[in-house]
């Protein structure tokens, strides 16, 4: 069985988009993740609404607040082959 942790390990150093359960969208470079689902990002843009955007350098997203993670398509690579 493929775990989300192993997929996220392969996505490190890539730009991801994270949608939280409260509707906030976070875009940034995934630095690392851990087994409980916490995500560590750099160069982050937090989109609260269309006119309310916050930029920050570092951010940790707690795993249980994540609704959806959009990872990039990696050319010439099978992200799901573990």
C-alpha positions as CSV (number, residue, x, y, z in Angstrom):
1,X,0.0,0.0,0.0
2,X,1.3,3.4,-0.9
3,X,1.3,5.9,1.8
4,X,0.8,9.7,1.4
5,X,4.0,10.2,3.5
6,X,6.1,8.4,0.8
7,X,4.5,10.4,-2.0
8,X,5.2,13.7,-0.1
9,X,8.8,12.6,0.4
10,X,9.2,12.5,-3.3
11,X,7.6,15.9,-3.7
12,X,10.1,17.7,-1.4
13,X,11.5,20.9,-2.8
14,X,8.5,21.2,-5.2
15,X,5.7,23.8,-5.1
16,X,2.5,22.5,-3.7
17,X,-1.0,23.9,-3.0
18,X,-2.7,23.0,0.3
19,X,-6.4,23.6,1.0
20,X,-7.3,23.6,4.6
21,X,-10.6,22.5,6.2
22,X,-11.4,26.1,7.0
23,X,-11.1,27.1,3.3
24,X,-7.7,28.8,3.4
25,X,-5.4,28.1,0.5
26,X,-1.6,27.8,1.1
27,X,0.9,27.8,-1.7
28,X,4.6,27.2,-1.1
29,X,7.7,25.0,-1.5
30,X,7.4,21.8,0.5
31,X,10.6,21.4,2.5
32,X,9.6,18.2,4.3
33,X,6.8,16.3,5.9
34,X,6.6,13.9,8.8
35,X,4.6,10.7,9.4
36,X,1.8,12.4,11.3
37,X,1.1,14.6,8.3
38,X,2.7,17.9,9.3
39,X,4.0,19.9,6.4
40,X,7.0,22.3,6.5
41,X,6.9,24.9,3.8
42,X,9.1,27.9,2.6
43,X,8.3,30.9,0.5
44,X,4.6,30.7,1.4
45,X,1.6,32.6,0.2
46,X,-1.5,32.2,2.4
47,X,-4.8,33.1,0.5
48,X,-7.6,33.8,2.9
49,X,-9.8,35.5,0.4
50,X,-9.4,37.2,-3.0
51,X,-8.2,40.5,-1.5
52,X,-6.5,39.1,1.6
53,X,-3.2,37.5,0.9
54,X,-0.3,37.0,3.4
55,X,3.3,36.2,2.4
56,X,5.7,34.6,4.8
57,X,9.0,32.8,4.7
58,X,8.4,29.7,6.8
59,X,5.2,27.9,7.8
60,X,4.3,24.6,9.5
61,X,0.8,23.2,8.6
62,X,-0.6,20.7,11.1
63,X,-1.6,17.5,9.4
64,X,-5.1,17.2,10.7
65,X,-6.1,20.6,9.3
66,X,-5.4,19.6,5.7
67,X,-8.3,18.9,3.4
68,X,-6.4,18.6,0.0
69,X,-2.8,18.7,-1.2
70,X,-2.1,19.4,-4.9
71,X,1.3,18.1,-5.9
72,X,3.0,18.9,-9.2
73,X,3.2,16.5,-12.1
74,X,6.8,15.4,-12.4
75,X,7.9,15.0,-16.1
76,X,9.7,11.7,-16.9
77,X,9.0,10.4,-13.5
78,X,6.4,8.2,-11.9
79,X,5.5,9.9,-8.6
80,X,3.5,6.9,-7.5
81,X,6.1,4.2,-8.0
82,X,7.5,3.7,-4.5
